[in-house]
Each structure stands twice: as structure tokens, then as C-alpha cells.
Amino acid sequence: MPQAEGIEHHAMAAAGSYVLESDDDVEVTGELPLQMVSKLNSFVNQKLVPSRDGVCVQASSFNFLKAFMEFLTRPEVNIPVFGIGLGPVTRSSVYQASVMGKKVFATILALNVKVAPEARAVAEEFGVKILTDDVMDNLVIQFKSYADDFKKEKEAVEEVIFPCVLRIIPNYVLNAKDPIILVVEVIEGIAKVGTPICIPSRDFMDVGEISAMKINEEVDEVEKGTKVMVKLWHTNLKEEPKKFGRHFTEGDELVSHITKRSLDYLESNYQDKLSVEDRKLVGKLKSLFGIQ
């Protein structure tokens, strides 16, 4: 089935409606005439979400697309749709899906269409999930299952806290109050975005969570011996935001605020990620935090 160049990725947010006629039940075999594009746009306008929090839908004909869109937007199904397309899934289809705000929505539900080999390659590169079937119910079941697995994996990643000890580099505090921005050296362990940071020497005072790290460009993970700029956002709403110079100084070591639960998960699922030195640090932090 040749590529549907004319309507491959349209995403609209205005209101409108359209009742498809019987002659619309044909597969897309070439560039669409403007009249057909107008019909499709009019129908899907009221079905698409304006933000990038929805899946992309690909179908072989207008009627397939119409039925699938109506099915997905039923209250009992409730899968938001951001983008649509007719014809085979191509590289452009994948590019459209790759820009979703939430990764779980970087998904293409392909109903009764083929997937071009190059599209699969690009999807793997950009982290886009392509689900295919000829039956609408099956596609919905596939997506719900994928979304559930994605949620569990995301919760697991958020639960794990890697051990790290950071030394503040003197004279490199770029912002003293929330968000605190400073340059540190990782003297032990692995520093990762999302790690909660505390100061054990000051009664385990929380100073914030690493929300971003940057060397020459933003990075998600930094190992021992690396100097990196970190941004610490205040997340403990029970306490006032901390300020450098008032609550702590350059002489304070910053340590990942581990818990028994986070260490149990780390040791159960990320042993292969930890070096011998990292495992020694885990033991050291267990003792420091009084974790049995």
C-alpha cells in the first residue's frame, strides 16, 4: 500500500464534526485530494486533544479512522488522541508520535495498516511504541497493557535511589536559594537526576532533589571523579526551602538520602549497575542512616 503523503500527520484542536459517507470506506492509495483532507480535518477536530498528551492513530481508510476515533473517545475506553494519519506507518508518523509530552503517549495505534521497515527502525531510535492489529479491541487491550507496564516501570525507577557523596566546589555557587544551583564533584557513587540530597552532618537536613545536571550539556547520570553543575529543587513541603550560606556551607558533604525501601530495591534490581566501590558505599550509608 503506497504512502499517504497528503494526510500523513495532521494534528488539529478546533471544534467540528463530520459524518462519513459510504464512498469514504476505501483504503488510501495515494495523495489525498483537498476535499478529502477537508472532510477528515472536520471530523477529527473535535476528537483530538490540544496538548501533547495523547496517542497517534493510523488507519487504512476514513471509515476505519472514524470508527476507531469514536471507540477510543468513549468514556469506558478514554484513550486521548493527539494525532492521526491514513495509510501505512512511515517515518513521519513516528516523528509525530515522538514529540508527546508524556513518554507513554509516544505510541502509534496502527489499525489495519502496514508498518514500513524504516519506520520501525526510527521508532526504536526515538523510543516510539508501535502497536498493530486489525481489530480495535485488541489495540486498546495492547495499549492498556503497555500503559500499565510503563507505569509500574516508572514507579520502580522513581523508587530506586543510587548512593552518592558530593563535594561542593568553592566559589561555584550560582544560585544560593531555591532552586539551588552549584558545581559539585562526585567523590563517591553515582549521581543521578531525581536523587534526593541531604546533609547527614546537619541532622540529615534535606536540601533538595537533583532536578538537572550539566557538564557541557545536560546529563542524567554522573560517576565518581566528575565535576558537574547541579540544580537542587526543594521538595520537602513540610520544611522551609534551604539556602546556601544560611543552612549549609561549602564544607558540608551532600549525600543521597536513601531509605531502607530504596536500598532494598536497588540491591534487588540494580546489582549489575553497582561497582565494588558502590557496594561498599551502600554498606557505609546503611550504617550512617541506621538502616538494618
C-alpha positions in Angstrom: 0.0 0.0 0.0 1.7 3.3 -1.1 2.3 6.1 1.4 -0.4 8.6 2.1 1.7 11.7 1.7 -1.2 14.3 1.8 -2.6 13.5 5.2 0.2 11.6 6.9 0.3 13.7 10.1 -2.3 16.3 10.8 -3.0 17.4 14.4 -5.8 19.8 15.0 -7.6 21.2 18.1 -10.5 23.3 16.8 -14.2 22.1 17.1 -16.0 20.5 14.2 -17.8 17.3 13.1 -18.3 15.2 10.1 -20.4 12.2 9.2 -18.5 10.0 6.7 -20.2 8.9 3.6 -20.2 5.4 2.1 -17.6 6.2 -0.5 -15.1 7.0 2.2 -14.7 3.3 3.0 -11.7 3.0 0.7 -8.0 2.4 1.5 -5.6 5.3 1.0 -3.6 4.6 -2.1 -2.0 7.9 -3.0 -2.0 11.6 -2.4 -5.4 12.7 -1.0 -7.5 15.4 -2.8 -8.0 18.6 -0.8 -11.8 17.8 -0.5 -11.0 14.5 1.3 -8.4 16.2 3.6 -11.0 18.8 4.5 -13.6 16.1 5.4 -11.1 14.3 7.6 -10.0 17.5 9.3 -13.6 18.5 10.0 -14.3 15.1 11.6 -11.2 14.8 13.8 -11.1 18.4 15.0 -13.5 17.7 17.9 -11.8 14.4 18.8 -8.1 15.4 19.3 -6.6 16.7 22.5 -4.8 20.1 22.1 -1.9 19.2 24.3 0.8 16.6 23.6 -0.8 14.1 25.9 -2.4 11.6 23.5 -1.5 8.7 21.2 -1.3 8.8 17.5 -3.7 6.8 15.4 -3.1 5.4 11.9 -5.8 3.7 9.8 -6.2 2.4 6.3 -9.5 4.3 5.4 -11.7 7.1 6.6 -14.3 4.8 8.0 -11.8 2.8 9.9 -10.4 6.0 11.3 -13.8 7.4 12.2 -14.9 4.2 14.0 -11.6 3.9 15.8 -11.6 7.5 17.0 -15.2 7.2 18.2 -14.3 4.0 20.0 -11.2 5.5 21.7 -13.1 8.5 23.0 -15.8 6.5 24.7 -15.9 7.2 28.5 -15.2 3.5 29.2 -12.2 3.4 26.9 -10.9 7.0 27.3 -7.7 7.0 25.4 -6.8 10.6 24.3 -5.7 11.1 20.7 -3.3 13.8 19.7 -2.5 13.0 16.0 -4.0 11.0 13.2 -2.9 9.5 9.9 -4.1 7.5 6.9 -2.1 4.8 5.2 1.0 2.9 6.3 3.0 3.9 9.3 6.0 5.8 8.0 9.0 7.7 9.4 6.9 10.9 9.5 4.3 9.0 11.6 7.0 8.1 14.1 8.3 11.7 14.2 4.9 12.9 15.0 4.5 10.5 17.9 8.0 11.1 19.3 7.1 14.7 20.5 4.5 13.7 23.0 4.7 15.3 26.4 4.5 12.0 28.3 6.5 9.1 27.1 3.7 6.6 27.5 1.8 8.6 24.7 4.7 8.2 22.3 2.7 5.4 20.8 1.1 4.7 17.5 -2.1 2.6 17.3 -2.0 1.2 13.8 -5.3 -0.2 12.7 -5.3 -2.4 9.6 -2.2 -0.8 8.1 1.4 -2.0 7.4 4.4 -0.6 9.1 7.3 0.5 6.8 10.7 -1.2 7.8 12.4 2.2 8.1 9.5 3.4 10.4 10.3 0.5 12.8 14.0 1.5 12.8 13.2 5.2 13.5 10.7 4.1 16.2 13.3 2.1 18.0 15.7 5.1 17.8 13.2 7.6 19.1 11.5 5.4 21.7 8.2 5.2 20.0 5.9 2.2 20.6 4.1 0.9 17.5 1.1 -1.4 18.2 -0.6 -3.1 15.3 -3.8 -5.1 14.8 -6.8 -5.4 12.5 -9.2 -5.3 15.5 -9.9 -2.2 17.5 -10.5 -4.0 20.8 -7.2 -5.8 20.5 -5.3 -2.5 20.0 -7.0 -1.0 23.1 -6.1 -4.1 25.1 -2.5 -3.8 23.9 -2.2 -0.1 24.8 -3.8 -0.5 28.2 -1.3 -3.4 29.0 1.6 -1.3 27.7 0.5 1.7 29.8 0.2 -0.4 32.9 3.7 -1.9 32.4 5.0 1.6 31.7 3.5 3.0 34.9 5.0 0.1 37.0 8.4 0.6 35.4 8.3 4.4 36.0 7.3 3.9 39.7 10.2 1.4 40.1 12.7 3.9 38.6 11.4 6.7 40.9 11.7 4.3 43.9 15.4 3.5 43.4 18.0 5.9 44.8 21.6 5.4 43.9 24.2 6.2 46.6 26.4 9.2 46.1 28.5 11.6 48.0 29.1 15.1 46.6 31.7 17.8 47.5 30.7 21.4 46.8 33.3 23.2 44.7 34.3 26.5 46.4 33.2 29.8 44.7 30.9 27.9 42.3 27.6 28.5 43.9 25.5 30.0 41.1 22.2 30.4 43.0 22.0 30.2 46.8 18.3 29.8 47.2 15.6 27.5 45.7 16.5 26.2 43.2 20.0 26.0 44.5 22.5 25.8 41.6 26.1 24.8 42.4 29.0 22.9 41.0 30.0 19.7 42.8 32.4 16.8 42.5 31.1 13.3 42.8 33.6 11.8 45.3 31.7 8.5 45.7 29.0 6.6 44.0 26.7 7.7 41.1 24.8 11.0 41.0 21.5 10.8 39.0 18.7 13.2 38.2 15.9 12.6 40.7 18.2 11.8 43.6 17.1 13.4 46.9 20.0 15.1 48.7 20.6 15.6 52.4 23.4 16.7 54.8 24.0 14.0 57.4 26.3 16.3 59.5 23.3 18.7 59.9 20.9 16.1 61.3 20.2 14.7 57.8 18.7 18.0 56.7 17.1 17.8 53.2 18.4 20.4 50.8 16.5 19.3 47.6 16.3 16.9 44.8 18.6 16.9 41.8 16.3 18.1 39.1 19.1 18.7 36.4 22.8 18.2 35.9 25.0 19.8 33.3 28.6 19.4 32.2 28.8 20.7 28.6 25.2 19.6 28.1 22.5 18.2 30.3 23.2 14.7 31.6 21.1 12.2 33.6 23.9 10.4 35.4 27.4 11.2 36.6 30.0 8.8 38.1 32.8 9.2 40.6 35.5 11.8 39.9 33.3 14.0 37.7 32.6 17.7 38.3 29.1 18.7 37.3 26.7 21.6 37.8 23.6 20.5 39.7 20.2 22.1 40.3 18.5 21.2 43.6 14.8 21.8 43.9 13.1 22.0 47.3 10.6 19.1 47.5 10.0 18.6 51.3 6.9 20.7 51.7 7.0 20.2 55.5 10.1 22.3 55.8 11.2 25.7 54.5 13.4 25.8 51.4 17.1 25.7 52.3 19.5 28.5 51.4 23.3 28.1 50.8 25.2 30.2 53.3 22.4 30.2 55.8 21.6 26.5 56.3 24.8 24.9 54.9 28.2 25.9 53.5 31.0 24.7 51.2 32.4 22.4 53.9 29.2 20.3 54.0 29.1 17.0 52.2 26.0 16.3 50.2 24.7 12.7 50.4 21.9 10.9 48.6 19.0 10.5 51.1 18.5 6.8 51.0 15.8 4.7 52.7 15.6 1.0 53.5 13.0 0.6 50.8 15.1 2.3 48.2 18.2 0.3 49.1 16.2 -3.0 49.1 15.0 -2.2 45.6 18.5 -1.1 44.4 20.1 -4.3 45.7 17.4 -6.5 44.2 17.3 -4.9 40.7 20.5 -3.0 40.0 23.3 -5.1 41.3 24.9 -5.2 37.9 24.9 -1.4 37.9 26.9 -1.2 41.1 30.7 -1.4 41.2 32.6 -2.9 44.1 33.2 0.6 45.4 29.5 1.4 45.0 28.6 -1.7 47.1 31.0 -0.6 49.8 29.3 2.9 49.8 25.9 1.2 50.2 27.2 -0.5 53.3 28.7 2.7 54.6 25.4 4.6 54.0 23.4 1.9 55.7 25.5 2.4 58.8 25.3 6.2 58.5 21.5 6.2 58.2 21.0 3.4 60.7 19.4 1.0 58.2 19.4 -2.6 59.2 
